[in-house]
Amino acid sequence: MNNLKKFNNFGWLDLLKNSIELDDDQIGGAINDLMNKDFLDSFRKDDAPLLTSTTGAKSILYGATVWGWTNLDNAAFGAMSKVPYDKSGERAKTADSTTKASGVAETGAIPAGQKPTYALLAHDYAQIVSRFDYSRKQANLVGKDDVIATPEQLRMDRGQEHASALNEYLMANNETNAANATANNAGGQSYLYGAMQSNVMECLDRILSCDDEEDDLGGTHINWYDPYVASGTYDRDSGTTYDAQVVYGDGTSSYQGGSGTFTTDVTLSLGAIDNLIDNCVDAGSKKSDLFFITGRDTLTRWKNLEAPKQRYMNPVYASLSVNGIQTEPGVEAGFQINSYDGIPIVTDVDCPSDTISKIYLVNKTDIFLKVMTPTIYVDLAFPAFSTASSALAQRLGSGAFFLTELELVAKRYNRSGKLCALK
């Protein structure tokens, strides 16, 4: 290896770089030396190298951190007013007396007595539960192994899912409910997560509907546009008494009769939005009690409408509390929110859609959440974990659940409404 020693054991690349300084005999000798078996053996790979893929050779630790990848926007639920569940129903006047008043001659007889029509508005409440379980062994490995999910992480994730589910129940699409029904509505049902969910709270889309909408979208079964079926009679299959102010996409009103064709979507117009506002105000709503709920797609279309009549104001300041959405008078407190004609607009990712999201106009004094039990966390005693059908089949583990008891209540329908069949 004399030739290589001369060049400090240069390899192939160095040999090429320096070859111009060597004569032919030197180059040949260097190549022969490089091909020497003893020299090559010094660079030979092991026949069974230890690789990262070798079983047991590498322990991949991802850590217990979990990134939240789901959408946690619960704007609609936050915007609704909340009141204590003090009683299970209300009495309501559903129709005026046949003759509201009568003129009487100077010595004429006092007319016969009259009375309005009354009805009982009954509202049961739903019990919404999100449970999670974990084995004792899983809990014991926390801090010793890379455990996922830890009990604490599982508690946080299920708590977020519980809040998200409350919003999704509130904003369920009633058209989807009717289309997926396999039987008559028994009350407290909504189609979510690929199946019909039972014993859940009423959805806003069903409360803010009407007989005309049911005629087009009611499906092959009955009562899917009737709220509180299990506890009251709010017939929209054949009656208009409990109609909300439903406006078809072209601006046609369907309150207590109409001609909207809800199976065909039409382009959103400002005139249709104005008609919805006018109908609710004419029925007795104050603008200060109203707020919109829609999706971001519809809001974008709304903003881009031609000549918005200067009615899109600068963003107003609002806050969400137990009293629902409130604009802040006097000071710039809360957060900025869009408004139209002085009415706040809440955008929610769960808002039901036609081609684009529907627009709801809610009177917060008439439609609100009655809360029997605010969301609480219940830790089940050890050992409480059970996966068997029998409640007595206990396992070595622990469990817990989140519980919320409430109902979406409407004590009056005609001062709120929605604009639907939009594209």
C-alpha positions in Angstrom: 0.0 0.0 0.0 3.0 2.3 -0.6 1.1 4.4 -3.2 -1.8 4.9 -0.8 0.5 5.8 2.1 2.0 8.4 -0.1 -1.5 10.0 -0.2 -2.4 9.3 3.4 -4.8 6.5 2.6 -7.1 8.7 0.4 -10.2 7.0 -0.7 -11.7 6.8 -4.2 -12.8 10.5 -4.3 -9.4 11.7 -3.1 -7.7 9.4 -5.5 -9.6 11.0 -8.4 -8.9 14.5 -7.1 -5.2 13.8 -6.9 -4.8 11.6 -10.0 -3.4 14.4 -12.1 -0.3 14.4 -9.9 0.3 10.6 -10.4 1.8 8.8 -13.3 0.1 5.8 -14.8 2.1 3.3 -12.7 1.2 5.2 -9.5 -2.5 5.2 -10.4 -2.6 1.6 -11.2 -0.8 0.7 -8.0 -3.2 2.8 -5.9 -6.2 1.1 -7.5 -4.7 -2.3 -6.8 -4.1 -1.4 -3.2 -7.7 -0.2 -2.8 -9.0 -3.5 -4.2 -6.8 -5.4 -1.8 -9.0 -7.9 0.2 -7.5 -7.0 3.6 -8.1 -3.4 2.9 -11.7 -3.9 1.8 -12.5 -6.1 4.8 -11.7 -3.1 7.0 -14.8 -1.4 5.5 -17.1 -4.4 5.3 -20.6 -4.0 6.8 -21.7 -6.4 9.5 -24.1 -9.0 8.3 -26.7 -8.3 10.9 -26.5 -4.6 11.8 -28.7 -3.2 14.7 -31.3 -1.0 13.1 -34.0 1.3 14.5 -36.6 -1.1 13.1 -35.1 -4.0 15.1 -37.7 -5.3 17.6 -37.0 -3.9 21.0 -34.1 -1.8 19.9 -35.9 1.5 19.9 -38.6 2.7 22.3 -40.6 5.4 20.6 -41.9 7.9 23.2 -44.5 10.2 21.8 -45.3 11.7 25.2 -48.7 12.1 26.8 -49.6 15.4 25.1 -52.6 15.3 22.7 -53.3 18.0 20.2 -56.9 19.1 19.9 -57.8 18.5 16.3 -61.6 18.7 16.5 -63.6 21.9 16.2 -64.6 23.2 19.6 -66.7 26.1 18.5 -69.9 26.2 20.6 -71.1 29.7 19.7 -74.8 29.0 19.4 -75.0 27.3 22.7 -73.2 30.2 24.3 -75.6 32.7 22.7 -78.8 31.1 24.0 -80.2 32.5 27.3 -80.2 30.1 30.2 -82.8 30.0 33.0 -83.3 27.6 35.9 -85.7 24.7 35.3 -88.3 25.9 37.8 -91.3 24.1 36.3 -92.1 21.6 33.6 -94.5 23.7 31.5 -96.2 27.0 30.8 -99.8 27.9 30.1 -100.2 29.9 26.9 -103.0 31.7 25.1 -103.0 30.3 21.6 -106.0 32.3 20.2 -108.0 35.4 21.0 -111.7 35.3 22.0 -114.1 35.0 19.0 -115.2 38.6 19.7 -112.6 40.7 21.5 -115.0 43.5 22.5 -118.6 44.5 21.8 -120.4 47.9 21.6 -123.4 48.2 23.8 -126.4 50.5 23.2 -127.4 53.0 25.9 -129.8 50.5 27.6 -128.7 47.4 25.7 -127.9 44.1 27.3 -124.3 43.2 28.2 -123.1 40.6 25.7 -122.4 37.0 26.5 -119.0 36.2 28.0 -116.1 35.3 25.8 -112.8 33.5 26.5 -109.5 33.0 24.7 -108.1 29.6 23.8 -105.5 28.2 26.2 -103.0 25.4 25.9 -100.5 23.8 28.2 -96.9 24.0 26.9 -95.1 21.1 28.5 -91.4 20.7 28.4 -89.6 17.7 29.8 -85.8 17.9 30.1 -83.1 15.8 28.6 -80.2 14.1 30.5 -77.0 14.3 28.4 -74.2 12.1 29.6 -70.6 11.6 28.4 -68.9 8.8 30.3 -65.3 7.5 30.1 -63.6 4.5 31.8 -60.0 3.5 32.3 -58.4 0.3 33.8 -56.4 0.3 37.0 -53.3 -0.9 35.1 -53.6 2.0 32.6 -53.8 4.5 35.5 -50.8 2.8 37.3 -48.6 3.1 34.2 -48.9 6.9 34.0 -45.4 8.3 34.6 -43.8 4.9 34.1 -44.6 4.3 30.4 -45.7 6.4 27.5 -49.4 6.1 28.3 -52.2 7.5 26.1 -54.6 8.6 27.0 -53.9 9.4 30.6 -57.0 9.6 32.8 -56.5 13.4 33.0 -56.2 13.7 29.2 -59.3 11.5 28.8 -61.2 13.6 31.2 -60.3 16.8 29.3 -61.1 15.3 25.9 -64.4 13.9 27.0 -65.3 17.2 28.6 -64.7 19.0 25.4 -66.7 16.4 23.5 -69.6 16.9 26.0 -69.7 20.6 25.4 -69.5 20.1 21.6 -72.3 17.5 21.7 -74.6 20.0 23.5 -74.1 22.5 20.7 -74.6 19.8 18.0 -77.9 18.7 19.6 -79.1 22.3 19.7 -78.2 22.9 16.1 -79.3 19.5 14.6 -80.8 19.8 11.1 -84.5 18.8 11.4 -84.7 18.1 7.6 -82.0 15.5 8.2 -84.0 14.1 11.1 -87.1 13.6 9.0 -85.2 12.2 6.0 -83.5 9.5 8.1 -86.5 8.6 10.2 -87.7 5.0 10.2 -90.7 5.6 12.5 -92.8 8.4 13.9 -91.0 10.9 16.1 -91.4 9.8 19.7 -89.8 13.0 21.1 -86.3 14.1 21.9 -84.8 12.6 18.8 -82.1 13.9 16.4 -80.1 12.2 13.7 -76.4 12.7 14.6 -73.2 10.6 14.4 -74.7 8.4 11.7 -77.7 7.2 13.8 -80.9 8.5 15.4 -80.1 9.7 18.9 -82.9 9.4 21.5 -83.6 11.2 24.8 -81.8 14.4 23.7 -82.8 18.0 23.8 -84.9 19.7 21.2 -83.2 21.3 18.2 -83.6 24.9 17.2 -84.4 24.0 13.6 -87.5 21.9 14.7 -88.8 24.6 17.1 -88.4 27.3 14.4 -90.4 25.6 11.7 -94.0 25.6 10.3 -96.7 23.5 8.8 -95.8 24.6 5.2 -92.2 23.5 5.7 -93.4 20.2 7.1 -95.6 19.6 4.1 -92.5 19.7 1.9 -89.9 18.2 4.1 -91.7 16.1 6.7 -90.7 12.7 5.2 -92.8 9.6 5.2 -93.4 9.5 9.0 -95.2 12.0 11.2 -94.4 14.4 14.1 -90.9 15.2 12.9 -91.7 18.9 12.7 -93.6 18.8 16.0 -91.5 19.7 19.1 -91.9 18.2 22.6 -93.9 15.2 21.2 -93.4 13.2 24.4 -95.0 15.8 26.6 -97.2 18.0 24.5 -99.2 18.4 21.3 -97.7 20.9 18.9 -99.2 19.8 15.6 -97.4 20.9 12.5 -98.5 18.0 10.3 -102.0 19.5 9.8 -102.2 22.7 11.9 -100.6 26.2 11.9 -101.2 27.2 15.5 -97.6 26.8 16.5 -95.9 28.1 13.3 -92.8 30.1 13.7 -91.9 32.9 11.2 -90.4 30.8 8.4 -89.3 32.6 5.3 -88.5 30.8 2.1 -85.3 31.8 0.3 -87.1 34.1 -2.2 -88.7 36.1 0.7 -92.1 34.3 0.7 -93.5 34.0 4.2 -94.8 30.7 5.3 -96.3 31.7 8.7 -99.7 30.2 9.2 -100.0 29.3 5.5 -97.8 30.0 2.5 -96.5 28.8 -0.8 -92.8 28.3 -0.3 -91.2 25.3 -2.1 -88.7 24.3 0.5 -87.3 21.5 -1.7 -85.7 24.0 -4.1 -83.0 26.4 -2.9 -82.8 29.9 -4.1 -80.2 32.7 -3.9 -80.0 34.6 -0.7 -81.3 38.2 -0.9 -81.4 41.1 1.5 -85.1 41.4 0.9 -85.7 38.0 2.3 -83.6 38.8 5.4 -85.6 42.1 5.8 -88.8 40.2 5.5 -87.8 37.9 8.3 -87.0 40.8 10.6 -90.2 42.6 9.7 -92.3 39.5 10.4 -90.8 39.0 13.9 -91.0 42.7 14.8 -94.6 42.9 13.6 -95.4 39.9 15.8 -94.1 41.8 18.8 -90.4 41.3 19.0 -88.1 44.1 20.0 -84.8 44.3 18.1 -82.9 44.4 21.3 -84.2 40.9 22.1 -83.2 39.4 18.7 -80.0 37.8 17.4 -79.1 35.9 14.3 -77.4 32.5 14.1 -75.9 31.4 10.8 -72.8 29.8 9.3 -69.7 31.5 8.1 -70.5 30.6 4.5 -73.8 32.4 4.6 -72.3 35.4 6.4 -69.7 35.8 3.7 -72.4 35.7 1.0 -74.5 38.1 3.1 -71.6 40.6 3.3 -71.1 40.4 -0.5 -74.6 41.2 -1.4 -75.0 44.2 -3.7 -76.0 47.5 -2.2 -76.5 46.5 1.5 -78.3 49.7 2.2 -75.6 50.8 4.7 -77.3 48.4 7.2 -74.1 46.5 7.9 -72.8 48.4 10.8 -69.4 48.5 12.3 -68.9 45.5 14.5 -70.8 45.8 17.8 -69.4 44.6 21.1 -71.2 41.7 22.7 -70.7 39.2 25.5 -71.9 35.6 26.0 -73.2 34.8 29.5 -75.8 32.9 31.4 -78.2 35.4 29.9 -77.1 34.6 26.4 -75.8 37.1 23.9 -75.9 40.7 25.0 -74.6 43.8 23.3 -72.6 46.1 25.6 -74.0 49.6 26.0 -71.8 52.6 26.6 -68.4 50.9 26.7 -66.3 48.8 24.3 -66.4 45.6 26.4 -66.9 42.0 25.4 -65.8 41.0 21.8 -66.6 42.3 18.4 -69.4 40.7 16.4 -71.1 41.4 13.1 -74.5 42.9 13.1 -77.3 43.7 10.6 -79.9 46.4 11.2 -78.6 46.6 14.7 -79.1 42.8 15.4 -76.0 40.8 16.4 -75.0 37.9 14.1 -73.5 34.8 15.7 -71.7 32.3 13.4 -71.6 28.6 14.3 -69.9 25.7 12.5 -72.8 23.4 13.4 -75.4 25.6 11.8 -77.7 23.5 9.6 -77.3 24.0 5.9 -79.3 23.8 2.7 -76.9 24.6 -0.1 -75.5 27.3 2.3 -76.3 27.7 6.0 -79.8 28.7 7.2 -80.3 31.9 9.0 -82.1 31.9 12.4 -83.6 34.9 14.1 -84.1 34.1 17.7 -86.0 36.1 20.4 -84.1 35.3 23.5 -87.0 36.1 25.8 -89.2 33.5 24.1 -86.6 30.8 23.3 -84.0 29.8 25.9 -82.4 26.9 27.6 -84.0 25.7 30.8 -81.3 24.1 32.9 -82.1 21.6 35.7 -78.4 20.7 36.3 -75.5 22.7 34.8 -72.7 20.5 33.5 -71.2 18.5 36.4 -68.4 16.0 36.7 -69.2 12.8 38.6 -66.4 10.5 39.6 -67.4 6.9 40.0 -66.0 5.0 43.0 -63.3 2.3 42.4 -64.0 -0.3 41.1 -66.6 1.1 38.8 -65.3 0.4 35.4 -67.6 -2.1 33.6 -67.9 -3.2 29.9 -70.3 -6.1 30.4 -74.0 -5.9 29.8 -74.6 -6.6 33.5 -74.2 -3.7 35.9 -72.8 -6.2 38.4 -69.9 -7.1 36.3 -67.3 -4.8 37.8 -63.7 -4.5 36.5 -60.4 -3.3 38.0 -60.7 0.3 37.0 -62.3 3.6 37.4 -64.9 5.7 35.6 -66.4 9.1 35.5 -69.0 11.0 33.5 -70.1 14.5 32.6 -73.9 15.2 33.1 -76.0 18.1 31.9 -79.8 18.2 32.4 -81.6 20.8 30.3 -84.1 21.5 27.6 -84.4 24.1 24.8 -87.7 25.7 25.6 -90.0 27.9 23.4 -92.8 29.7 25.2 -93.8 31.6 22.1 -93.1 30.7 18.4 -94.2 33.6 16.2 -91.7 36.2 17.4 -88.8 34.1 16.1 -88.1 32.5 12.8 -85.7 31.3 10.2 -84.7 31.9 6.5 -84.1 28.6 4.7 -83.8 26.9 1.3 -80.8 29.1 0.5 -78.0 28.9 -2.0 
